[in-house]
Amino acid sequence: MASEISKRATRLDDPLGKSFRGGCGSSRCGGEDSPRAAPKDSNRKVSSISDASKPHRSETYVARITLDPHRRIGTVDRGIFGGFIEHLGRCIYGGIFEEGSPLSDERGFRRDVLEALRPFRMPVLRWPGGNFVSGYHWLDGVGPVEQRPRRIELAWHGEEPNRFGTDEFIEYCRALGTDPFIVVNMGSGTMDEAQAWVEYCNGTGDTHWANLRRKHGHEEPYGVKYWGLGNEMYGKWQIGSLSAEDYVKKARQFAAMMKWTDPSVRLVSCGQQGWNDWDRIVLEGLADLVDYHSIHIYTGSDLYYTNVLHPHQADRALRICEATIERTRYEKRIDHPIYIAYDEWNVWYRERSPEARRAGLEERYSLADAVAVATFLNIFIRHCRSVRMANLAQMVNVIAPIVTSRQGMFLQTIYHPFRLYAEHTREVALDVDVECDTYAFAPGEEDVSVRPHRIADLGPFALLDAAATCDVEGREICLAVVNRDRERAIAATIRVLDGTIGSPVRAYEVWGEDPEVTNSFERPAAVDVRERQVERRGADLGHAFPPHSVTVMRIPVG
């Protein structure tokens, strides 16, 4: 069966053609033109039946993008550009922290890694796990470094030297200008241990744990605002895993003691994927105590179109989770908002074997993976009313945008879209109208062998996926466009309603000749960011978005 590329107006976050709260994009679906079909093969090449003899890259589709600074979805929380570091493989040791290295400062922090992370302006950094946290006892990681115990690490089958602990983490967050987000051990840990951790970090009184912090040289409290109630406690891979009902009972006890210690802390419940019964039971049981509900997602496939379209499962998860939260708040009469924290997300499908897990999950990312990452970010922006935190997992070496060696580092392909979005996204999300060709999976074509997310029913998918933001005054628009077509450029007319496009219009592009190209120590800039000119077409803009590319534009509006 052939896949289908068809020409139609597409509502980006509503592929079923049904309006729902929190969405964006006007739907003006016209009639379907003759579909361009492609034979299914392992490389997912899409060609035109009527013109298949022409070189793919000479073919160009035509699209229209319409922006209106007055059609606003809501405020974008910079929390969607959060990060995550875990004691796993070389993320901490040999990644952000390498004592004695000529590349590190006096604290042991890798200077090159710090400089690479700074452009993200991460508002929040999650730590220490991840699966690791369910066996982690924070007292092992404070006090004189040489006196800290070296422990066997059961989650990832390593050894934990405990040379990077709470105080070092807080210092690292300060070096980056980011808020710390600490996840407590609800596996092998106790509520007393969690309460003591909050007191150690935030205590102001003349009490034991606050005084221990002072004894360790930190007079002022750390003021840690975000605290996670365990990690993936539903999973059989997790130390101390629980049923949803038992998790709720235990989490309520933890939450009460933590809130009594510091009523200002913001608690994050441990969700699953957003659409599960676990999420419903946990939300119903903890809604009165938590401020965020955590969900996780990883996607990916060797098949191009499955890979770049898989992030739309996050859109499904968010719609279901948003509805579950709204239903729970209504039934339980919860007055305070409960937001979604997508506190683990990424493309991850190659390094998943037991051997890879023991080796540290050092995934190498292609340009296609960068296209998928940008699609994730577009979805988070379009769901800005509910998604107030998202944490890319992880930051260094372990399924990460940055890879280090003892001599240096390089930036993976996924670094570039994350940086562009973090640097250029503005405060207010806009409702984007896109008319472009679409892609539909043929029956049986979608790859669910590695990640069992079924998305074919969400199609057809716009080949151009777009999100737009503007400043509060509406004087500048940031337009982010992902061309998911593997072979063809898409030429688009970009129009701004109720405004005049000023100059200069800057476009920053992530692209490479082949969607499978990767960066490496030998070729660190095989995929990089280039700045391009944007053509004026009277009052509009014209731009050809290259195949398998990510483009971020800054558009002044008068």
C-alpha positions as CSV (number, residue, x, y, z in Angstrom):
1,M,0.0,0.0,0.0
2,A,1.3,3.5,-0.8
3,S,1.7,6.3,1.6
4,E,-0.2,9.4,0.7
5,I,0.9,13.0,0.3
6,S,-2.1,15.2,-0.3
7,K,-2.8,18.9,-0.7
8,R,-5.1,20.5,1.8
9,A,-5.4,23.1,4.5
10,T,-4.3,21.6,7.8
11,R,-5.1,22.4,11.4
12,L,-1.8,21.5,13.0
13,D,-2.9,20.4,16.4
14,D,-6.2,19.0,15.3
15,P,-5.5,16.4,12.7
16,L,-8.9,14.8,13.2
17,G,-10.6,18.0,12.3
18,K,-12.2,18.4,15.7
19,S,-11.8,21.5,17.8
20,F,-10.5,21.2,21.3
21,R,-9.5,23.4,24.1
22,G,-5.9,24.5,24.1
23,G,-5.4,24.0,20.4
24,C,-4.4,26.4,17.7
25,G,-4.8,27.0,14.0
26,S,-7.8,27.7,11.9
27,S,-9.1,24.9,9.8
28,R,-10.0,25.9,6.3
29,C,-9.8,22.5,4.6
30,G,-10.4,22.6,0.9
31,G,-11.0,19.7,-1.5
32,E,-8.3,17.1,-1.9
33,D,-6.2,17.3,-5.0
34,S,-4.8,14.2,-6.7
35,P,-2.7,12.6,-4.1
36,R,1.0,12.1,-4.7
37,A,1.7,8.5,-3.7
38,A,5.0,6.7,-2.9
39,P,6.0,3.1,-2.7
40,K,6.7,2.0,0.9
41,D,10.3,1.1,1.5
42,S,12.8,1.1,4.4
43,N,14.0,4.6,3.6
44,R,10.5,6.1,3.3
45,K,11.2,8.0,0.1
46,V,8.2,9.9,-1.1
47,S,7.9,10.6,-4.8
48,S,5.3,11.9,-7.2
49,I,3.7,9.3,-9.4
50,S,3.0,11.8,-12.1
51,D,6.5,13.2,-12.1
52,A,8.6,10.5,-10.5
53,S,11.5,10.8,-13.0
54,K,12.5,14.3,-11.9
55,P,15.0,14.7,-9.1
56,H,13.3,15.0,-5.8
57,R,15.1,18.1,-4.7
58,S,13.9,20.0,-7.8
59,E,10.3,19.6,-6.8
60,T,8.7,22.2,-4.6
61,Y,5.3,22.4,-2.9
62,V,3.4,25.6,-2.3
63,A,2.0,26.5,1.1
64,R,0.6,29.5,2.9
65,I,1.1,30.5,6.6
66,T,-1.1,33.2,8.1
67,L,-0.2,34.9,11.3
68,D,-2.4,37.2,13.4
69,P,-0.9,38.9,16.5
70,H,-4.4,39.2,17.9
71,R,-5.2,35.5,17.8
72,R,-3.6,34.5,21.1
73,I,-3.6,31.1,22.8
74,G,-1.9,32.1,26.0
75,T,1.4,32.8,27.7
76,V,4.4,30.6,27.0
77,D,6.1,29.6,30.2
78,R,9.9,29.4,29.7
79,G,9.7,26.3,31.9
80,I,9.3,24.3,28.6
81,F,13.0,24.8,28.0
82,G,14.0,23.0,31.2
83,G,16.7,20.4,31.5
84,F,17.4,17.1,33.3
85,I,20.6,15.5,34.6
86,E,20.8,12.1,36.2
87,H,23.5,10.0,37.8
88,L,23.6,7.7,34.7
89,G,26.6,6.9,32.6
90,R,28.7,10.0,31.8
91,C,26.0,12.6,32.4
92,I,27.3,13.8,35.7
93,Y,30.8,12.3,36.1
94,G,32.8,13.0,32.9
95,G,30.0,15.2,31.6
96,I,29.1,18.3,33.6
97,F,31.5,17.4,36.4
98,E,35.1,16.3,35.9
99,E,37.4,17.0,38.8
100,G,41.0,17.5,37.9
101,S,40.4,18.1,34.2
102,P,42.1,21.1,32.6
103,L,38.7,21.9,31.1
104,S,37.1,22.2,34.5
105,D,37.0,25.1,37.0
106,E,38.0,24.9,40.6
107,R,34.6,23.4,41.5
108,G,35.0,20.5,39.0
109,F,32.4,22.0,36.6
110,R,33.4,21.5,32.9
111,R,33.7,25.1,31.6
112,D,33.0,24.1,28.0
113,V,29.8,22.4,29.0
114,L,28.6,25.3,31.1
115,E,29.2,27.6,28.1
116,A,27.3,25.3,25.8
117,L,24.4,25.1,28.2
118,R,24.1,28.9,28.8
119,P,22.4,29.8,25.6
120,F,19.4,27.6,26.6
121,R,18.7,29.9,29.5
122,M,17.2,26.9,31.3
123,P,14.6,28.1,33.8
124,V,14.7,24.8,35.7
125,L,17.0,21.8,36.0
126,R,15.7,18.4,37.3
127,W,17.9,16.1,39.4
128,P,19.1,13.5,40.6
129,G,16.8,11.2,38.6
130,G,15.3,9.4,36.9
131,N,15.4,5.8,37.9
132,F,18.6,6.6,39.9
133,V,16.6,8.5,42.6
134,S,14.7,5.5,43.8
135,G,17.9,4.1,45.3
136,Y,19.5,7.4,46.2
137,H,20.0,8.7,49.8
138,W,20.8,12.3,49.8
139,L,22.8,12.3,53.0
140,D,25.4,10.2,51.2
141,G,26.1,13.2,49.0
142,V,26.7,16.0,51.5
143,G,29.5,16.9,53.8
144,P,33.3,16.6,53.2
145,V,33.7,14.9,49.9
146,E,36.4,12.5,51.0
147,Q,34.2,11.2,53.7
148,R,31.2,10.4,51.4
149,P,30.5,6.7,50.9
150,R,30.9,5.0,47.5
151,R,27.8,2.9,46.8
152,I,26.6,0.3,44.4
153,E,24.1,1.9,42.0
154,L,21.2,-0.5,41.3
155,A,19.2,1.4,38.7
156,W,21.9,1.6,36.0
157,H,24.3,-1.1,37.4
158,G,27.2,1.2,38.2
159,E,29.0,2.7,41.2
160,E,28.1,6.1,42.7
161,P,31.0,8.0,44.3
162,N,28.7,10.7,45.7
163,R,31.2,13.5,44.9
164,F,28.4,15.5,43.2
165,G,25.5,15.9,45.7
166,T,23.0,18.4,46.8
167,D,25.4,21.3,47.5
168,E,27.2,20.8,44.2
169,F,23.9,20.6,42.3
170,I,22.7,23.9,43.9
171,E,26.0,25.5,43.0
172,Y,25.7,24.2,39.4
173,C,22.2,25.7,39.1
174,R,23.5,29.0,40.3
175,A,26.3,28.9,37.8
176,L,23.6,28.5,35.1
177,G,21.1,30.8,36.6
178,T,18.4,28.1,36.7
179,D,16.0,27.0,39.4
180,P,16.7,23.5,40.9
181,F,14.0,20.8,40.7
182,I,14.7,17.9,43.1
183,V,13.0,14.6,42.9
184,V,12.7,12.7,46.2
185,N,13.3,9.0,46.7
186,M,9.9,7.3,47.0
187,G,11.4,3.9,46.3
188,S,13.8,2.9,49.0
189,G,13.5,6.3,50.8
190,T,11.3,7.3,53.7
191,M,9.1,10.3,54.3
192,D,11.5,11.4,57.1
193,E,14.3,11.4,54.6
194,A,12.3,13.6,52.2
195,Q,11.2,16.0,54.9
196,A,14.8,16.3,56.1
197,W,15.9,17.1,52.5
198,V,13.4,19.9,52.3
199,E,14.6,21.2,55.6
200,Y,18.3,21.0,54.6
201,C,17.6,23.0,51.5
202,N,15.0,25.5,52.6
203,G,15.1,25.6,56.4
204,T,15.5,29.0,58.1
205,G,15.2,28.0,61.8
206,D,17.7,26.8,64.4
207,T,16.9,23.1,63.5
208,H,19.1,20.1,62.9
209,W,19.0,19.8,59.1
210,A,19.1,23.6,58.5
211,N,22.1,23.7,60.8
212,L,23.8,20.8,59.0
213,R,23.6,22.9,55.8
214,R,25.2,25.8,57.7
215,K,27.9,23.5,59.0
216,H,28.6,22.6,55.4
217,G,29.3,26.2,54.7
218,H,25.9,27.4,53.3
219,E,24.4,29.9,55.7
220,E,21.5,31.0,53.6
221,P,18.7,28.6,52.6
222,Y,18.7,27.3,49.0
223,G,15.0,28.0,48.5
224,V,14.3,25.0,46.3
225,K,10.8,25.5,44.9
226,Y,10.1,22.4,42.8
227,W,10.0,19.0,44.3
228,G,9.0,15.8,42.5
229,L,7.2,13.0,44.4
230,G,9.2,10.1,43.0
231,N,10.0,8.9,39.5
232,E,8.1,6.4,37.4
233,M,6.8,4.6,40.4
234,Y,4.5,2.6,38.2
235,G,7.4,0.7,36.5
236,K,8.7,-2.7,37.3
237,W,12.2,-1.4,36.6
238,Q,11.8,1.0,39.5
239,I,13.1,0.2,43.0
240,G,10.0,0.1,45.2
241,S,7.5,0.3,42.4
242,L,3.9,0.6,43.5
243,S,0.3,0.3,42.3
244,A,-1.4,3.6,41.6
245,E,-3.5,3.3,44.7
246,D,-0.5,2.6,47.0
247,Y,1.5,5.3,45.4
248,V,-1.3,7.8,46.2
249,K,-1.3,6.7,49.9
250,K,2.5,7.0,50.2
251,A,2.7,10.3,48.2
252,R,0.1,11.9,50.4
253,Q,2.2,11.2,53.4
254,F,5.4,12.5,51.8
255,A,3.6,15.6,50.5
256,A,2.1,16.5,53.8
257,M,5.5,16.4,55.6
258,M,7.2,18.3,52.9
259,K,4.5,21.0,52.8
260,W,4.5,21.3,56.6
261,T,8.2,21.8,56.5
262,D,8.0,24.5,53.8
263,P,4.4,25.5,52.6
264,S,5.9,27.4,49.6
265,V,7.2,24.3,47.8
266,R,5.5,23.3,44.6
267,L,5.0,19.6,44.3
268,V,5.0,17.4,41.1
269,S,3.0,14.2,41.2
270,C,4.5,11.2,39.4
271,G,2.4,10.5,36.3
272,Q,2.9,7.9,33.6
273,Q,2.3,8.9,29.9
274,G,-0.8,11.1,30.4
275,W,-3.4,8.7,28.9
276,N,-3.1,5.9,31.4
277,D,-5.3,4.8,34.3
278,W,-2.4,5.5,36.6
279,D,-2.6,9.2,35.7
280,R,-6.3,9.3,36.4
281,I,-6.0,7.6,39.8
282,V,-3.0,9.7,40.8
283,L,-4.6,12.9,39.9
284,E,-7.8,12.1,41.7
285,G,-5.8,11.1,44.8
286,L,-3.3,14.0,44.9
287,A,-5.1,17.0,43.2
288,D,-5.5,18.9,46.4
289,L,-1.7,18.7,47.2
290,V,0.1,19.0,43.9
291,D,0.8,21.9,41.5
292,Y,2.1,19.9,38.5
293,H,1.5,16.4,37.1
294,S,4.5,14.8,35.5
295,I,4.3,12.7,32.3
296,H,7.1,11.2,30.3
297,I,7.6,10.4,26.6
298,Y,10.3,9.1,24.4
299,T,9.9,8.5,20.6
300,G,11.8,7.4,17.6
301,S,12.2,5.0,14.8
302,D,14.7,4.1,12.0
303,L,11.9,4.8,9.5
304,Y,12.0,8.5,8.7
305,Y,8.3,9.4,8.7
306,T,7.5,7.4,11.9
307,N,10.5,9.2,13.5
308,V,9.6,12.8,12.6
309,L,5.9,12.4,13.2
310,H,6.1,10.3,16.4
311,P,6.1,13.5,18.6
312,H,2.4,13.9,17.8
313,Q,1.8,11.2,20.4
314,A,2.7,13.9,22.9
315,D,-0.1,16.0,21.5
316,R,-2.5,13.1,22.1
317,A,-1.1,12.6,25.6
318,L,-1.5,16.3,26.4
319,R,-5.1,16.4,25.2
320,I,-6.1,13.4,27.3
321,C,-4.1,14.6,30.4
322,E,-5.6,18.1,30.1
323,A,-9.1,16.6,30.1
324,T,-8.3,14.4,33.1
325,I,-7.0,17.3,35.0
326,E,-10.0,19.5,34.2
327,R,-12.4,16.7,35.1
328,T,-10.6,16.0,38.4
329,R,-10.5,19.7,39.4
330,Y,-14.2,20.0,38.6
331,E,-15.2,16.9,40.5
332,K,-12.9,17.5,43.5
333,R,-13.6,21.3,43.6
334,I,-9.9,22.1,43.3
335,D,-9.4,25.8,43.0
336,H,-5.7,26.0,42.3
337,P,-4.4,25.2,38.8
338,I,-2.6,21.9,38.1
339,Y,-0.2,22.2,35.2
340,I,1.6,19.5,33.2
341,A,5.3,18.9,33.6
342,Y,6.7,16.9,30.7
343,D,9.8,16.4,32.8
344,E,11.3,13.7,30.6
345,W,11.1,13.8,26.8
346,N,13.3,13.2,23.9
347,V,14.0,11.1,20.9
348,W,15.5,7.8,22.1
349,Y,15.3,4.5,20.2
350,R,18.8,3.3,19.3
351,E,20.6,2.8,22.6
352,R,18.0,0.7,24.4
353,S,19.5,-2.8,24.8
354,P,20.7,-4.0,28.3
355,E,24.2,-3.6,27.0
356,A,23.5,0.0,25.9
357,R,22.0,0.8,29.3
358,R,25.1,-0.4,31.0
359,A,27.2,1.6,28.6
360,G,25.5,4.8,29.5
361,L,22.9,5.4,26.7
362,E,25.2,7.5,24.5
363,E,22.8,7.9,21.6
364,R,24.0,9.6,18.4
365,Y,21.4,11.9,16.8
366,S,20.7,12.5,13.2
367,L,19.1,15.5,11.5
368,A,15.8,13.6,11.4
369,D,16.0,13.4,15.2
370,A,16.4,17.2,15.3
371,V,13.3,17.6,13.2
372,A,11.4,15.4,15.7
373,V,12.8,17.5,18.6
374,A,11.5,20.7,17.0
375,T,8.1,19.2,16.5
376,F,8.0,18.4,20.2
377,L,8.7,22.0,21.0
378,N,6.0,23.2,18.6
379,I,3.5,21.0,20.4
380,F,4.6,22.3,23.8
381,I,4.1,25.9,22.6
382,R,0.7,25.1,21.2
383,H,-0.3,23.6,24.6
384,C,1.1,26.5,26.5
385,R,-1.9,26.9,28.7
386,S,-1.2,23.5,30.3
387,V,2.5,22.7,29.8
388,R,4.4,24.9,32.1
389,M,7.5,22.7,32.4
390,A,9.3,20.3,30.1
391,N,12.7,18.9,30.8
392,L,14.8,17.6,27.9
393,A,16.3,14.3,29.0
394,Q,19.2,14.5,29.3
395,M,21.8,17.4,28.9
396,V,25.2,15.8,28.5
397,N,26.4,12.4,27.0
398,V,23.3,10.4,28.0
399,I,20.7,10.8,25.2
400,A,21.9,14.3,25.1
401,P,22.5,17.4,22.9
402,I,26.2,17.6,24.1
403,V,28.9,14.9,23.9
404,T,32.2,15.3,25.8
405,S,35.5,13.6,25.8
406,R,38.5,14.3,28.0
407,Q,39.8,16.6,25.3
408,G,36.7,18.5,24.3
409,M,33.1,18.2,23.2
410,F,30.8,18.5,20.2
411,L,27.1,19.6,19.8
412,Q,24.7,17.0,18.5
413,T,22.1,17.8,15.9
414,I,19.3,18.1,18.5
415,Y,21.2,20.9,20.3
416,H,20.5,23.4,17.5
417,P,16.7,23.4,17.4
418,F,16.6,23.4,21.2
419,R,18.9,26.4,21.3
420,L,17.1,28.3,18.6
421,Y,13.7,27.9,20.3
422,A,15.1,28.8,23.7
423,E,16.8,31.9,22.3
424,H,14.0,33.2,20.1
425,T,10.6,32.1,21.5
426,R,8.6,35.1,22.7
427,E,6.1,35.4,25.5
428,V,2.7,34.8,23.9
429,A,1.7,31.8,21.7
430,L,-0.3,32.6,18.6
431,D,-2.9,30.6,16.6
432,V,-1.2,29.8,13.3
433,D,-3.1,29.0,10.1
434,V,-1.2,26.7,7.7
435,E,-2.3,25.5,4.3
436,C,0.1,22.8,3.0
437,D,0.4,19.3,1.8
438,T,-0.1,16.4,4.2
439,Y,1.3,13.0,4.8
440,A,-0.8,9.9,5.7
441,F,0.5,6.5,6.7
442,A,-0.5,3.5,4.6
443,P,-2.0,0.6,6.6
444,G,0.8,-1.3,8.3
445,E,3.4,1.2,7.4
446,E,3.9,2.8,10.8
447,D,6.8,1.4,12.8
448,V,5.9,0.5,16.4
449,S,8.7,-2.0,17.0
450,V,10.8,0.2,19.2
451,R,8.3,2.7,20.6
452,P,4.7,1.4,20.7
453,H,3.1,4.8,20.1
454,R,0.5,4.5,17.4
455,I,-0.1,7.8,15.6
456,A,-1.4,6.8,12.2
457,D,-4.9,7.5,13.3
458,L,-4.0,11.1,14.1
459,G,-3.1,11.8,10.4
460,P,-3.0,13.1,7.9
461,F,-0.1,15.2,9.2
462,A,0.9,18.7,7.9
463,L,4.3,18.4,6.2
464,L,4.9,21.9,7.6
465,D,4.5,22.0,11.3
466,A,4.4,25.5,12.7
467,A,4.2,27.4,16.0
468,A,4.4,31.1,16.5
469,T,4.9,33.5,19.4
470,C,5.0,37.2,19.8
471,D,5.9,39.8,22.5
472,V,3.2,41.1,24.7
473,E,2.8,44.3,22.5
474,G,2.6,42.2,19.3
475,R,5.5,44.0,17.7
476,E,7.6,41.0,16.8
477,I,6.7,37.5,15.9
478,C,8.9,34.4,16.2
479,L,7.7,31.8,13.6
480,A,9.1,28.3,14.0
481,V,8.5,26.0,11.0
482,V,9.5,22.3,10.7
483,N,9.5,20.8,7.2
484,R,9.0,17.1,7.7
485,D,9.0,16.3,4.0
486,R,12.1,14.1,3.5
487,E,12.8,15.0,-0.1
488,R,11.2,18.3,-1.2
489,A,11.4,21.9,-0.2
490,I,8.1,23.7,0.5
491,A,7.8,27.3,-0.7
492,A,5.4,29.2,1.5
493,T,3.9,32.7,1.5
494,I,3.8,34.1,5.0
495,R,1.2,36.8,5.7
496,V,0.7,38.8,8.9
497,L,-2.9,40.1,9.4
498,D,-3.6,43.5,10.9
499,G,0.1,44.5,10.7
500,T,2.9,45.5,8.4
501,I,6.0,43.3,8.2
502,G,9.1,45.3,9.0
503,S,12.7,44.6,8.4
504,P,15.0,43.0,8.7
505,V,13.4,39.6,8.8
506,R,16.0,37.0,10.1
507,A,15.7,33.3,9.5
508,Y,17.9,30.7,11.3
509,E,17.9,27.3,9.7
510,V,19.0,23.8,10.8
511,W,19.5,21.7,7.7
512,G,21.8,19.1,6.1
513,E,22.0,17.3,2.7
514,D,20.8,14.0,4.2
515,P,18.3,13.5,7.1
516,E,20.5,10.7,8.5
517,V,23.6,12.9,8.8
518,T,25.1,13.2,12.3
519,N,27.6,15.4,14.1
520,S,30.8,13.9,15.6
521,F,34.2,14.8,16.9
522,E,35.5,14.4,13.4
523,R,32.7,16.4,11.8
524,P,31.3,18.6,14.6
525,A,29.4,21.0,12.2
526,A,27.9,18.5,9.7
527,V,24.6,19.9,11.0
528,D,24.7,23.5,12.2
529,V,22.7,26.7,12.1
530,R,22.9,29.0,9.1
531,E,21.2,32.4,8.7
532,R,19.2,33.0,5.5
533,Q,17.6,35.9,3.8
534,V,13.8,36.0,3.6
535,E,12.3,37.2,0.4
536,R,9.7,40.0,0.3
537,R,6.6,39.4,-1.9
538,G,4.9,42.8,-1.7
539,A,3.3,43.0,1.8
540,D,4.0,39.3,2.4
541,L,7.1,37.1,2.9
542,G,8.2,34.2,0.7
543,H,10.4,31.5,1.9
544,A,11.4,28.0,0.7
545,F,11.7,25.7,3.6
546,P,14.3,23.0,2.7
547,P,13.4,19.3,3.1
548,H,14.0,17.8,6.6
549,S,14.7,21.2,8.1
550,V,14.0,23.4,11.1
551,T,13.6,27.2,10.6
552,V,13.1,29.9,13.2
553,M,12.2,33.4,11.9
554,R,12.1,36.8,13.7
555,I,9.5,39.0,12.0
556,P,9.2,42.7,13.1
557,V,5.5,43.9,12.9
558,G,4.5,47.5,12.5
